Amino acid sequence: MRKLDLALFVVVGGIVIGGVVAVIVGNNRAATDVCTSTGANHVISISNGIMQPQDTLAQHCDTLTVINKDDITRRIAFGVHDHHQAYDGVSEKILHKGESLTVTLIKTGDYHVHDHYHDATEAEFTVK
């Protein structure tokens, strides 16, 4: 094989292998971070300072809605109190009476949601 042919073979082979790796990595990312459609909607209601249900089991690409039914303003946050972590691009949101927050469940695992103003108002959700 001539040097030019060998160099061309190496370059083309590298592009093909790189493309395959990019597709595999892209497919893995799509499976955990992107939803083309949503499934069931799970609702956590806040009434009398309590989030119900306390535990929610959901599937990847379902949605989760938190509704404030109390008269007081809530500051809904993901993660444990004072260590908020964004979920679906939301780390916290103010909810007045009757307002809600909906996120798409794009990341699998166990998560915590709470009212930052009243950290005993909390619940857990698991995304499979």
Residue pairs with C-beta under 8 A, 6 or more apart in sequence:
1 9
31 60
32 60
32 106
32 107
32 108
33 106
33 107
34 106
35 60
35 61
35 104
35 106
37 61
38 61
38 62
38 63
38 104
39 59
39 61
39 62
39 63
40 58
40 59
40 62
40 63
41 62
41 63
41 64
41 65
41 102
42 56
42 58
42 62
42 63
42 64
42 65
42 125
43 64
43 65
43 66
43 67
44 51
44 52
44 53
44 56
44 64
44 65
44 66
44 67
44 113
44 123
44 125
45 51
45 52
45 67
45 69
46 66
46 67
46 68
46 69
46 70
46 74
46 95
46 115
46 121
47 69
47 70
48 70
49 70
49 118
49 120
49 121
50 121
51 66
51 113
51 114
51 115
51 121
51 122
51 123
52 123
53 123
54 123
54 124
55 123
55 124
55 125
55 126
56 64
56 123
56 124
56 125
56 126
57 125
57 126
57 128
58 64
58 105
58 125
58 126
58 127
58 128
59 105
59 127
59 128
60 105
60 106
60 108
60 127
60 128
61 104
61 105
61 106
62 104
62 105
62 127
63 102
63 103
63 104
63 105
64 102
64 103
64 105
64 113
64 125
65 100
65 101
65 102
66 76
66 95
66 100
66 101
66 102
66 113
67 95
67 98
67 99
67 100
68 74
68 76
68 95
68 96
68 97
68 98
68 99
68 100
69 97
69 98
70 97
71 97
72 97
72 117
73 94
73 95
73 96
73 97
73 117
74 94
74 95
74 96
74 115
74 117
74 118
74 121
75 92
75 93
75 94
75 95
75 115
75 116
75 117
76 92
76 93
76 94
76 95
76 101
76 113
76 114
76 115
76 116
77 84
77 91
77 92
77 113
77 114
77 115
77 116
78 84
78 85
78 86
78 87
78 90
78 91
78 92
78 111
78 112
78 113
79 85
79 91
79 111
79 112
80 112
80 114
81 114
81 116
81 119
84 91
84 92
84 116
85 91
87 103
87 107
87 111
88 103
88 104
88 105
88 106
88 107
90 101
90 103
92 116
93 101
95 101
105 125
105 127
107 127
108 127
108 128
109 126
109 127
110 124
110 125
110 126
111 124
111 125
111 126
111 127
112 122
112 123
112 124
113 122
113 123
113 124
113 125
114 121
114 122
114 123
115 121
115 122
